[in-house]
Amino acid sequence: MIRKDQLYRYKKHLEKRYRELVDRASDYKYIDECKSDRSAFKAMRILEKLSRIKYLDKEISNSTL
């Protein structure tokens, strides 16, 4: 159960960070294109981590049944 709680906290952290980076990317879109691109790239990397976590969460849920 501890692992599942850790996974849940990490998922929430990544979701918050993803939202912040997407907002930052849209804010910098017309001001500084380089910063906008960097934020969007980081957001894409976090989205990839989130998809991995969703897969792991499914695996953990299936194994506890």
DOSEKOL-307354 format. One record per atom (N, C-alpha, C): x negated, y negated, z; residue in three letters. Coordinates in steps of 0.001 Angstrom, whole numbers, plus 500000, padded with zeros to 6 digits. Each point is the difference from the previous one (the first is absolute). Layout:
BEGIN
XYZala
...
This chain:
BEGIN
499193501188500000met
500807498812500000met
499139498734500000met
498827500084500605ile
499120498838500052ile
499563499608498595ile
499676500980499170arg
499579499726498626arg
501107499292499223arg
501221500447500214lys
501127499399499302lys
500185498545500426lys
499805499726501285asp
500090498623500488asp
498887499134499415asp
498810500554499926gln
498879499266499401gln
500278499706498536gln
500524500980499302leu
500322499832498593leu
501062498913499814leu
500999500001500858tyr
501066499006499934tyr
499452498589500252tyr
499146499853501019arg
499416498680500294arg
499130499520498841arg
499195500900499447tyr
499133499641498879tyr
500829499597498782tyr
501102500716499768lys
500890499683498889lys
500595498607500176lys
500448499674501196lys
500570498676500271lys
498953498906499810lys
498772500276500444his
498909499045499823his
499734499746498515his
499944501074499216leu
499739499855498576leu
501144499282499287leu
501233500269500391glu
501139499316499387glu
499951498504500275glu
499648499634501228lys
499883498580500352lys
498885499337499189lys
498867500669499919arg
498859499468499243arg
500339499866498515arg
500723500977499466tyr
500409499966498600tyr
500885498786499723tyr
500986499777500863arg
500888498842499820arg
499226498683500055arg
499046499905500935glu
499186498792500115glu
499193499759498727glu
499390501040499466leu
499178499858498800leu
500838499648498771leu
501185500575499893val
500870499680498868val
500449498538500091val
500337499559501199asp
500381498592500180asp
498838499068499669asp
498814500378500456arg
498824499181499724arg
499714499943498497arg
500153501122499334ala
499760500042498555ala
500976499085499270ala
501256500011500423ser
500973499134499326ser
499781498531500355ser
499522499727501220asp
499721498614500389asp
498838499413499205asp
498981500806499765tyr
498806499517499297tyr
500119500098498480tyr
501102500469499508lys
500137500254498555lys
499639498780499152lys
500455498827500406tyr
499766498798499204tyr
498863499140500540tyr
499542500308501205ile
498942499194500612ile
498624500553499662ile
499792501278500335asp
498701500635499774asp
500239501419499486asp
499818500178498727glu
500303501283499366glu
499107501129500514glu
498775499683500319cys
499067501019500486cys
500466500552501351cys
500395499118500914lys
500502500445501301lys
501279500805499841lys
500834499580499088ser
501249500714499738ser
499711501413499502ser
499073500133499080asp
499649501312499469asp
499399500908501061asp
499135499435500854arg
499406500796501074arg
501052500495500984arg
500926499124500343ser
501066500402500921ser
500887501068499376ser
500308499846498730ala
500833500994499312ala
499273501340499920ala
498697499984499761phe
499225501234499932phe
499975500711501357phe
499784499230501062lys
500006500586501334lys
501375500575500329lys
501040499316499586ala
501362500487500234ala
500227501315499265ala
499473500115498799met
500147501252499243met
499281501148500704met
498841499726500564arg
499264501038500721arg
500760500441501248arg
500617499054500685ile
500778500336501186ile
501243500790499611ile
500604499648498867leu
501166500744499529leu
499635501459499706leu
498804500208499486glu
499524501365499759glu
499858500761501324glu
499472499343501024lys
499882500632501319lys
501381500318500567lys
500947499093499795leu
501359500233500480leu
500634501220499335leu
499742500173498731ser
500565501169499321ser
499381501289500538ser
498721499966500347arg
499366501172500614arg
500610500300501366arg
500264498952500747ile
500584500185501327ile
501411500563499889ile
500756499547499022lys
501343500540499805lys
499933501496499688lys
499028500387499215tyr
499818501420499695tyr
499653500778501268tyr
499077499472500797leu
499615500676501240leu
501173500085500968leu
500796498942500039asp
501159499989500884asp
500991501095499614asp
500175500203498702lys
500876501079499537lys
499438501356500408lys
498682500168499866glu
499368501261500361glu
500145500280501482glu
499830498978500824ile
500111500184501453ile
501441500325500373ile
500943499318499377ser
501412500253500291ser
500405501417499600ser
499497500465498884asn
500328501356499542asn
499361501068500885asn
498814499733500515ser
499317501005500803ser
500594500117501402ser
500657498949500483thr
500577500060501354thr
501376500639500004thr
500585500202498828leu
501341500597499941leu
499987501468500221leu
